[in-house]
Structures are given as C-alpha cells and as structure tokens.
Amino acid sequence: MISKVPLSESNLSIAMDFVRTEAQAHQEAETFCQANPQHNDVRVQQLIYPLDNSHTSSEVYIYSLFPTGFIIVSGDTRAHTILGYSFNNDLDINQKSVWGMIEAYQEQIKSLD
C-alpha cells in the first residue's frame, strides 16, 4: 500500500521550487531561439497555451513564433526545458492529435510529483 504524505507548507515549498513560471518559460523560449543562428530572425510571438490569462503556472507553455513556428516549454524544472519546437511549421492546438500530445506531456510532468 502506498502512503501519501500530507501536504504541508514545507513540502508545498519544495514542490514550488520546481515550478517554471510563464515569465521564466518565455525567457527560456527566447534564449532557445537566439541560440539557433540559422534561424536568427525567429522571435517568440505569443503564448498560445494555456489559453486563459489567469495562469500562474502550468505543466507546459506553448508559444507561437514569428514568422512561423512554435516552441513547447516545460512548466517543471525537473523535466527537459524544451519539449518540442519547429521553426518551419505552426502548431494547431485545436487538432485532436495535438491535444493528445499536450495531455501526454501534462500527465508525464504531473507524475514527477
């Protein structure tokens, strides 16, 4: 039988140490784009996931790139920082297969706890 540790301020604080905020994720995305000299014209355009504006943290952050492309950044510092990207194709988050991928990333990151 697995025993669960009750949530306390100390282990909540430990869990928060692994959170990557949206601002931090945005900076990681910018840094990644700048580190690819063959695509030096690419810039982070806007956050496309999570869809709401009230997010303080998320398992993943997805940004559209200008002029085209996307980048997926982990919201947990224990996971790989960049989970996926393309400088040549956009990501349609309305497609069922894309949602399946997003949900899979979220579940994998949640399982780190």
ZATI-173825 format. One record per residue: residue number from 1; x, y, z of N, C-alpha, C, O, CB in turn; residue in three letters. Coordinates in nm, 3 decimals. Glycine has a CB too. Layout:
# residues N
<NUM, <X, Y, Z>, <X, Y, Z>, <X, Y, Z>, <X, Y, Z>, <X, Y, Z>, 'ALA'>
...
END
This chain:
# residues 113
<1, <0.084, -0.117, 0.000>, <0.000, 0.000, 0.000>, <0.089, 0.124, 0.000>, <0.187, 0.131, 0.074>, <-0.096, 0.000, 0.121>, 'MET'>
<2, <0.054, 0.219, -0.081>, <0.129, 0.344, -0.091>, <0.070, 0.444, 0.007>, <-0.050, 0.468, 0.007>, <0.127, 0.401, -0.236>, 'ILE'>
<3, <0.155, 0.500, 0.091>, <0.106, 0.603, 0.182>, <0.136, 0.739, 0.122>, <0.243, 0.763, 0.066>, <0.171, 0.590, 0.323>, 'SER'>
<4, <0.040, 0.827, 0.135>, <0.057, 0.962, 0.082>, <0.105, 1.054, 0.193>, <0.059, 1.045, 0.307>, <-0.075, 1.014, 0.022>, 'LYS'>
<5, <0.196, 1.141, 0.158>, <0.247, 1.238, 0.253>, <0.149, 1.354, 0.257>, <0.114, 1.408, 0.152>, <0.391, 1.286, 0.214>, 'VAL'>
<6, <0.104, 1.394, 0.377>, <0.013, 1.507, 0.383>, <0.082, 1.634, 0.334>, <0.201, 1.654, 0.357>, <-0.040, 1.526, 0.527>, 'PRO'>
<7, <0.005, 1.718, 0.268>, <0.059, 1.842, 0.215>, <0.082, 1.939, 0.330>, <-0.010, 1.970, 0.406>, <-0.037, 1.904, 0.110>, 'LEU'>
<8, <0.202, 1.986, 0.342>, <0.236, 2.084, 0.445>, <0.306, 2.200, 0.378>, <0.338, 2.196, 0.259>, <0.325, 2.020, 0.557>, 'SER'>
<9, <0.329, 2.304, 0.456>, <0.399, 2.420, 0.399>, <0.538, 2.382, 0.350>, <0.583, 2.434, 0.248>, <0.409, 2.531, 0.503>, 'GLU'>
<10, <0.606, 2.293, 0.421>, <0.743, 2.259, 0.381>, <0.746, 2.181, 0.250>, <0.828, 2.211, 0.163>, <0.810, 2.178, 0.490>, 'SER'>
<11, <0.657, 2.078, 0.235>, <0.664, 2.006, 0.108>, <0.595, 2.081, -0.004>, <0.623, 2.054, -0.121>, <0.603, 1.868, 0.123>, 'ASN'>
<12, <0.505, 2.174, 0.026>, <0.450, 2.261, -0.077>, <0.559, 2.353, -0.128>, <0.568, 2.380, -0.248>, <0.330, 2.344, -0.022>, 'LEU'>
<13, <0.643, 2.401, -0.037>, <0.755, 2.487, -0.076>, <0.852, 2.411, -0.166>, <0.903, 2.467, -0.263>, <0.828, 2.539, 0.048>, 'SER'>
<14, <0.877, 2.285, -0.133>, <0.966, 2.204, -0.217>, <0.907, 2.188, -0.356>, <0.978, 2.201, -0.455>, <0.990, 2.066, -0.152>, 'ILE'>
<15, <0.776, 2.160, -0.364>, <0.710, 2.145, -0.494>, <0.717, 2.274, -0.573>, <0.735, 2.271, -0.695>, <0.564, 2.102, -0.475>, 'ALA'>
<16, <0.704, 2.387, -0.507>, <0.708, 2.516, -0.575>, <0.847, 2.545, -0.631>, <0.861, 2.623, -0.725>, <0.665, 2.627, -0.481>, 'MET'>
<17, <0.950, 2.484, -0.573>, <1.086, 2.505, -0.622>, <1.103, 2.455, -0.766>, <1.194, 2.498, -0.836>, <1.186, 2.436, -0.531>, 'ASP'>
<18, <1.016, 2.365, -0.808>, <1.027, 2.307, -0.941>, <0.941, 2.379, -1.044>, <0.946, 2.346, -1.163>, <0.989, 2.162, -0.937>, 'PHE'>
<19, <0.863, 2.477, -1.001>, <0.771, 2.546, -1.091>, <0.848, 2.644, -1.179>, <0.930, 2.722, -1.130>, <0.662, 2.621, -1.011>, 'VAL'>
<20, <0.821, 2.638, -1.309>, <0.873, 2.738, -1.402>, <0.755, 2.828, -1.435>, <0.654, 2.782, -1.490>, <0.935, 2.671, -1.533>, 'ARG'>
<21, <0.766, 2.955, -1.403>, <0.658, 3.050, -1.429>, <0.649, 3.080, -1.578>, <0.738, 3.045, -1.655>, <0.679, 3.180, -1.350>, 'THR'>
<22, <0.541, 3.143, -1.617>, <0.525, 3.180, -1.758>, <0.636, 3.275, -1.801>, <0.690, 3.262, -1.911>, <0.387, 3.243, -1.783>, 'GLU'>
<23, <0.670, 3.370, -1.715>, <0.778, 3.464, -1.749>, <0.911, 3.390, -1.769>, <0.987, 3.422, -1.860>, <0.793, 3.571, -1.638>, 'ALA'>
<24, <0.939, 3.293, -1.684>, <1.061, 3.214, -1.698>, <1.056, 3.129, -1.825>, <1.156, 3.116, -1.895>, <1.082, 3.125, -1.575>, 'GLN'>
<25, <0.940, 3.071, -1.853>, <0.924, 2.989, -1.974>, <0.944, 3.075, -2.098>, <1.007, 3.033, -2.195>, <0.786, 2.922, -1.977>, 'ALA'>
<26, <0.889, 3.196, -2.096>, <0.905, 3.288, -2.209>, <1.052, 3.318, -2.232>, <1.099, 3.320, -2.346>, <0.826, 3.419, -2.186>, 'HIS'>
<27, <1.125, 3.343, -2.124>, <1.269, 3.371, -2.136>, <1.344, 3.250, -2.191>, <1.435, 3.265, -2.273>, <1.327, 3.411, -2.000>, 'GLN'>
<28, <1.309, 3.130, -2.146>, <1.371, 3.008, -2.198>, <1.346, 2.994, -2.348>, <1.435, 2.957, -2.424>, <1.318, 2.883, -2.123>, 'GLU'>
<29, <1.223, 3.024, -2.391>, <1.189, 3.017, -2.533>, <1.271, 3.118, -2.613>, <1.324, 3.084, -2.719>, <1.039, 3.041, -2.554>, 'ALA'>
<30, <1.282, 3.240, -2.563>, <1.363, 3.343, -2.631>, <1.509, 3.300, -2.641>, <1.570, 3.313, -2.747>, <1.352, 3.478, -2.555>, 'GLU'>
<31, <1.563, 3.250, -2.532>, <1.703, 3.206, -2.530>, <1.726, 3.094, -2.630>, <1.827, 3.094, -2.701>, <1.743, 3.161, -2.389>, 'THR'>
<32, <1.634, 2.998, -2.635>, <1.646, 2.887, -2.728>, <1.646, 2.937, -2.872>, <1.727, 2.892, -2.954>, <1.533, 2.786, -2.707>, 'PHE'>
<33, <1.557, 3.029, -2.904>, <1.550, 3.083, -3.040>, <1.679, 3.156, -3.076>, <1.731, 3.141, -3.187>, <1.430, 3.178, -3.055>, 'CYS'>
<34, <1.731, 3.235, -2.984>, <1.854, 3.311, -3.010>, <1.975, 3.220, -3.024>, <2.073, 3.259, -3.088>, <1.877, 3.410, -2.898>, 'GLN'>
<35, <1.970, 3.101, -2.967>, <2.083, 3.008, -2.972>, <2.089, 2.931, -3.104>, <2.180, 2.850, -3.123>, <2.075, 2.911, -2.856>, 'ALA'>
<36, <1.995, 2.954, -3.192>, <1.991, 2.886, -3.322>, <2.020, 2.987, -3.432>, <1.927, 3.046, -3.488>, <1.853, 2.817, -3.345>, 'ASN'>
<37, <2.148, 3.008, -3.464>, <2.187, 3.114, -3.557>, <2.129, 3.099, -3.697>, <2.111, 3.200, -3.766>, <2.335, 3.120, -3.566>, 'PRO'>
<38, <2.100, 2.977, -3.741>, <2.042, 2.960, -3.874>, <1.898, 3.012, -3.879>, <1.840, 3.025, -3.987>, <2.047, 2.813, -3.915>, 'GLN'>
<39, <1.841, 3.041, -3.763>, <1.705, 3.095, -3.755>, <1.705, 3.223, -3.672>, <1.617, 3.242, -3.588>, <1.607, 2.990, -3.695>, 'HIS'>
<40, <1.802, 3.310, -3.695>, <1.817, 3.428, -3.610>, <1.707, 3.531, -3.628>, <1.699, 3.627, -3.551>, <1.948, 3.492, -3.638>, 'ASN'>
<41, <1.621, 3.513, -3.728>, <1.509, 3.604, -3.746>, <1.385, 3.560, -3.669>, <1.284, 3.631, -3.667>, <1.475, 3.618, -3.893>, 'ASP'>
<42, <1.390, 3.443, -3.605>, <1.275, 3.388, -3.533>, <1.263, 3.454, -3.396>, <1.362, 3.469, -3.324>, <1.287, 3.233, -3.518>, 'VAL'>
<43, <1.141, 3.492, -3.360>, <1.113, 3.553, -3.230>, <0.989, 3.489, -3.168>, <0.900, 3.443, -3.240>, <1.094, 3.706, -3.243>, 'ARG'>
<44, <0.983, 3.487, -3.036>, <0.864, 3.440, -2.967>, <0.755, 3.544, -2.988>, <0.773, 3.662, -2.955>, <0.891, 3.414, -2.814>, 'VAL'>
<45, <0.642, 3.500, -3.042>, <0.534, 3.593, -3.074>, <0.434, 3.604, -2.961>, <0.413, 3.712, -2.906>, <0.464, 3.550, -3.202>, 'GLN'>
<46, <0.370, 3.490, -2.924>, <0.270, 3.496, -2.817>, <0.247, 3.359, -2.755>, <0.276, 3.255, -2.815>, <0.139, 3.552, -2.870>, 'GLN'>
<47, <0.195, 3.362, -2.634>, <0.157, 3.240, -2.564>, <0.026, 3.189, -2.623>, <-0.072, 3.263, -2.629>, <0.143, 3.265, -2.410>, 'LEU'>
<48, <0.025, 3.062, -2.667>, <-0.098, 3.005, -2.721>, <-0.155, 2.896, -2.630>, <-0.268, 2.852, -2.652>, <-0.073, 2.949, -2.860>, 'ILE'>
<49, <-0.080, 2.852, -2.530>, <-0.131, 2.759, -2.430>, <-0.050, 2.778, -2.303>, <0.073, 2.784, -2.311>, <-0.124, 2.612, -2.480>, 'TYR'>
<50, <-0.112, 2.788, -2.186>, <-0.254, 2.777, -2.159>, <-0.332, 2.893, -2.219>, <-0.279, 3.001, -2.245>, <-0.277, 2.771, -2.011>, 'PRO'>
<51, <-0.460, 2.867, -2.240>, <-0.544, 2.961, -2.312>, <-0.595, 3.076, -2.227>, <-0.628, 3.181, -2.280>, <-0.660, 2.889, -2.370>, 'LEU'>
<52, <-0.601, 3.058, -2.095>, <-0.654, 3.166, -2.010>, <-0.543, 3.264, -1.974>, <-0.425, 3.235, -1.987>, <-0.718, 3.108, -1.883>, 'ASP'>
<53, <-0.584, 3.380, -1.928>, <-0.488, 3.484, -1.891>, <-0.456, 3.482, -1.743>, <-0.372, 3.560, -1.697>, <-0.541, 3.620, -1.929>, 'ASN'>
<54, <-0.521, 3.394, -1.666>, <-0.502, 3.394, -1.521>, <-0.399, 3.290, -1.476>, <-0.392, 3.258, -1.357>, <-0.634, 3.368, -1.452>, 'SER'>
<55, <-0.320, 3.237, -1.570>, <-0.225, 3.132, -1.536>, <-0.108, 3.187, -1.454>, <-0.051, 3.291, -1.486>, <-0.173, 3.065, -1.663>, 'HIS'>
<56, <-0.076, 3.115, -1.349>, <0.045, 3.147, -1.273>, <0.149, 3.039, -1.296>, <0.269, 3.065, -1.290>, <0.014, 3.161, -1.123>, 'THR'>
<57, <0.101, 2.918, -1.321>, <0.191, 2.809, -1.357>, <0.113, 2.708, -1.439>, <-0.010, 2.702, -1.434>, <0.254, 2.743, -1.231>, 'SER'>
<58, <0.186, 2.628, -1.513>, <0.126, 2.528, -1.599>, <0.228, 2.416, -1.617>, <0.347, 2.436, -1.596>, <0.084, 2.589, -1.737>, 'SER'>
<59, <0.180, 2.298, -1.657>, <0.273, 2.189, -1.685>, <0.354, 2.219, -1.811>, <0.472, 2.184, -1.819>, <0.198, 2.055, -1.700>, 'GLU'>
<60, <0.290, 2.282, -1.908>, <0.358, 2.320, -2.032>, <0.312, 2.458, -2.075>, <0.201, 2.502, -2.045>, <0.330, 2.217, -2.145>, 'VAL'>
<61, <0.400, 2.526, -2.146>, <0.370, 2.654, -2.209>, <0.401, 2.638, -2.357>, <0.506, 2.586, -2.394>, <0.451, 2.773, -2.145>, 'TYR'>
<62, <0.309, 2.683, -2.441>, <0.331, 2.674, -2.586>, <0.323, 2.814, -2.643>, <0.227, 2.888, -2.619>, <0.226, 2.579, -2.654>, 'ILE'>
<63, <0.426, 2.850, -2.719>, <0.435, 2.983, -2.780>, <0.436, 2.970, -2.931>, <0.495, 2.877, -2.987>, <0.560, 3.058, -2.732>, 'TYR'>
<64, <0.370, 3.063, -2.997>, <0.385, 3.072, -3.142>, <0.509, 3.158, -3.168>, <0.543, 3.246, -3.090>, <0.257, 3.133, -3.211>, 'SER'>
<65, <0.574, 3.129, -3.279>, <0.695, 3.202, -3.317>, <0.667, 3.286, -3.440>, <0.578, 3.255, -3.519>, <0.812, 3.105, -3.344>, 'LEU'>
<66, <0.744, 3.393, -3.456>, <0.736, 3.478, -3.574>, <0.864, 3.461, -3.652>, <0.971, 3.468, -3.591>, <0.712, 3.627, -3.536>, 'PHE'>
<67, <0.862, 3.439, -3.780>, <0.748, 3.447, -3.870>, <0.662, 3.321, -3.873>, <0.545, 3.327, -3.909>, <0.796, 3.477, -4.009>, 'PRO'>
<68, <0.718, 3.206, -3.837>, <0.639, 3.083, -3.830>, <0.706, 2.989, -3.732>, <0.827, 2.996, -3.710>, <0.625, 3.017, -3.970>, 'THR'>
<69, <0.627, 2.901, -3.674>, <0.682, 2.801, -3.583>, <0.617, 2.804, -3.447>, <0.524, 2.880, -3.421>, <0.829, 2.820, -3.569>, 'GLY'>
<70, <0.669, 2.718, -3.360>, <0.620, 2.707, -3.223>, <0.730, 2.651, -3.135>, <0.828, 2.595, -3.184>, <0.492, 2.619, -3.216>, 'PHE'>
<71, <0.711, 2.667, -3.006>, <0.803, 2.609, -2.908>, <0.723, 2.569, -2.785>, <0.637, 2.644, -2.739>, <0.917, 2.710, -2.871>, 'ILE'>
<72, <0.751, 2.450, -2.733>, <0.684, 2.398, -2.614>, <0.787, 2.394, -2.501>, <0.891, 2.330, -2.513>, <0.622, 2.255, -2.640>, 'ILE'>
<73, <0.757, 2.464, -2.392>, <0.848, 2.475, -2.278>, <0.784, 2.406, -2.158>, <0.666, 2.427, -2.130>, <0.882, 2.624, -2.247>, 'VAL'>
<74, <0.861, 2.326, -2.087>, <0.812, 2.259, -1.967>, <0.786, 2.360, -1.856>, <0.862, 2.456, -1.839>, <0.911, 2.153, -1.920>, 'SER'>
<75, <0.680, 2.338, -1.780>, <0.650, 2.420, -1.664>, <0.710, 2.367, -1.536>, <0.685, 2.420, -1.428>, <0.501, 2.433, -1.648>, 'GLY'>
<76, <0.789, 2.262, -1.546>, <0.853, 2.199, -1.430>, <1.002, 2.187, -1.460>, <1.041, 2.130, -1.562>, <0.789, 2.058, -1.399>, 'ASP'>
<77, <1.083, 2.239, -1.372>, <1.227, 2.241, -1.395>, <1.291, 2.103, -1.387>, <1.408, 2.088, -1.423>, <1.294, 2.333, -1.297>, 'THR'>
<78, <1.218, 2.002, -1.340>, <1.272, 1.866, -1.335>, <1.265, 1.797, -1.470>, <1.334, 1.697, -1.493>, <1.197, 1.784, -1.232>, 'ARG'>
<79, <1.184, 1.848, -1.560>, <1.170, 1.791, -1.694>, <1.263, 1.865, -1.790>, <1.317, 1.970, -1.756>, <1.022, 1.798, -1.744>, 'ALA'>
<80, <1.281, 1.810, -1.909>, <1.357, 1.882, -2.012>, <1.292, 2.019, -2.033>, <1.170, 2.031, -2.030>, <1.362, 1.802, -2.146>, 'HIS'>
<81, <1.373, 2.120, -2.054>, <1.321, 2.256, -2.070>, <1.239, 2.269, -2.197>, <1.123, 2.309, -2.193>, <1.435, 2.357, -2.071>, 'THR'>
<82, <1.299, 2.234, -2.311>, <1.230, 2.244, -2.440>, <1.177, 2.106, -2.475>, <1.254, 2.011, -2.496>, <1.326, 2.298, -2.553>, 'ILE'>
<83, <1.045, 2.095, -2.482>, <0.981, 1.966, -2.510>, <0.956, 1.944, -2.658>, <0.944, 1.830, -2.703>, <0.851, 1.955, -2.434>, 'LEU'>
<84, <0.948, 2.051, -2.733>, <0.927, 2.040, -2.877>, <0.933, 2.177, -2.941>, <0.909, 2.279, -2.876>, <0.792, 1.973, -2.907>, 'GLY'>
<85, <0.964, 2.179, -3.070>, <0.968, 2.306, -3.142>, <0.973, 2.280, -3.292>, <1.005, 2.170, -3.337>, <1.090, 2.390, -3.098>, 'TYR'>
<86, <0.939, 2.383, -3.366>, <0.960, 2.385, -3.511>, <0.978, 2.530, -3.552>, <0.905, 2.618, -3.507>, <0.841, 2.318, -3.588>, 'SER'>
<87, <1.075, 2.553, -3.637>, <1.093, 2.685, -3.696>, <1.029, 2.692, -3.834>, <1.032, 2.796, -3.899>, <1.242, 2.721, -3.704>, 'PHE'>
<88, <0.971, 2.580, -3.878>, <0.916, 2.572, -4.014>, <0.766, 2.549, -4.020>, <0.705, 2.572, -4.125>, <0.984, 2.462, -4.088>, 'ASN'>
<89, <0.705, 2.505, -3.911>, <0.562, 2.473, -3.911>, <0.495, 2.531, -3.788>, <0.555, 2.539, -3.681>, <0.541, 2.321, -3.916>, 'ASN'>
<90, <0.370, 2.573, -3.805>, <0.290, 2.618, -3.692>, <0.225, 2.498, -3.625>, <0.221, 2.389, -3.683>, <0.182, 2.720, -3.738>, 'ASP'>
<91, <0.176, 2.517, -3.504>, <0.111, 2.411, -3.428>, <-0.036, 2.449, -3.410>, <-0.067, 2.552, -3.351>, <0.181, 2.388, -3.289>, 'LEU'>
<92, <-0.125, 2.366, -3.461>, <-0.268, 2.389, -3.447>, <-0.316, 2.316, -3.322>, <-0.340, 2.196, -3.325>, <-0.347, 2.341, -3.573>, 'ASP'>
<93, <-0.331, 2.391, -3.212>, <-0.370, 2.327, -3.087>, <-0.515, 2.283, -3.086>, <-0.560, 2.222, -2.989>, <-0.344, 2.421, -2.971>, 'ILE'>
<94, <-0.590, 2.312, -3.191>, <-0.729, 2.267, -3.200>, <-0.740, 2.125, -3.257>, <-0.849, 2.067, -3.254>, <-0.809, 2.363, -3.285>, 'ASN'>
<95, <-0.632, 2.070, -3.308>, <-0.635, 1.934, -3.361>, <-0.634, 1.833, -3.247>, <-0.562, 1.850, -3.148>, <-0.516, 1.909, -3.456>, 'GLN'>
<96, <-0.713, 1.729, -3.260>, <-0.725, 1.626, -3.157>, <-0.590, 1.562, -3.126>, <-0.558, 1.537, -3.009>, <-0.824, 1.519, -3.200>, 'LYS'>
<97, <-0.511, 1.535, -3.227>, <-0.380, 1.471, -3.205>, <-0.286, 1.562, -3.127>, <-0.205, 1.514, -3.047>, <-0.317, 1.432, -3.339>, 'SER'>
<98, <-0.295, 1.691, -3.151>, <-0.210, 1.786, -3.078>, <-0.254, 1.792, -2.932>, <-0.170, 1.795, -2.842>, <-0.218, 1.928, -3.142>, 'VAL'>
<99, <-0.386, 1.793, -2.907>, <-0.435, 1.791, -2.769>, <-0.390, 1.665, -2.698>, <-0.357, 1.669, -2.580>, <-0.588, 1.802, -2.766>, 'TRP'>
<100, <-0.389, 1.554, -2.770>, <-0.340, 1.429, -2.711>, <-0.196, 1.441, -2.667>, <-0.158, 1.391, -2.561>, <-0.356, 1.315, -2.809>, 'GLY'>
<101, <-0.114, 1.506, -2.749>, <0.027, 1.527, -2.716>, <0.039, 1.618, -2.593>, <0.118, 1.590, -2.503>, <0.102, 1.588, -2.836>, 'MET'>
<102, <-0.038, 1.726, -2.591>, <-0.034, 1.819, -2.478>, <-0.074, 1.747, -2.349>, <-0.008, 1.762, -2.246>, <-0.128, 1.941, -2.503>, 'ILE'>
<103, <-0.181, 1.669, -2.356>, <-0.227, 1.595, -2.238>, <-0.122, 1.494, -2.193>, <-0.103, 1.474, -2.073>, <-0.359, 1.524, -2.268>, 'GLU'>
<104, <-0.054, 1.430, -2.287>, <0.051, 1.334, -2.251>, <0.166, 1.405, -2.179>, <0.216, 1.355, -2.079>, <0.103, 1.262, -2.377>, 'ALA'>
<105, <0.207, 1.520, -2.230>, <0.312, 1.598, -2.162>, <0.267, 1.635, -2.021>, <0.343, 1.621, -1.925>, <0.347, 1.725, -2.242>, 'TYR'>
<106, <0.143, 1.682, -2.009>, <0.092, 1.723, -1.877>, <0.094, 1.606, -1.779>, <0.137, 1.622, -1.665>, <-0.050, 1.778, -1.890>, 'GLN'>
<107, <0.048, 1.491, -1.822>, <0.044, 1.374, -1.734>, <0.185, 1.330, -1.694>, <0.208, 1.294, -1.578>, <-0.029, 1.258, -1.802>, 'GLU'>
<108, <0.278, 1.333, -1.788>, <0.415, 1.294, -1.756>, <0.476, 1.390, -1.654>, <0.546, 1.348, -1.563>, <0.501, 1.291, -1.883>, 'GLN'>
<109, <0.450, 1.518, -1.671>, <0.505, 1.617, -1.578>, <0.438, 1.606, -1.442>, <0.505, 1.617, -1.339>, <0.489, 1.760, -1.635>, 'ILE'>
<110, <0.307, 1.585, -1.440>, <0.238, 1.566, -1.311>, <0.291, 1.444, -1.237>, <0.294, 1.443, -1.114>, <0.086, 1.552, -1.334>, 'LYS'>
<111, <0.333, 1.342, -1.311>, <0.381, 1.219, -1.247>, <0.516, 1.239, -1.177>, <0.559, 1.151, -1.103>, <0.393, 1.109, -1.350>, 'SER'>
<112, <0.582, 1.351, -1.200>, <0.709, 1.378, -1.133>, <0.689, 1.406, -0.984>, <0.783, 1.393, -0.905>, <0.778, 1.497, -1.199>, 'LEU'>
<113, <0.568, 1.443, -0.945>, <0.540, 1.475, -0.804>, <0.535, 1.354, -0.716>, <0.513, 1.365, -0.595>, <0.410, 1.550, -0.791>, 'ASP'>
END
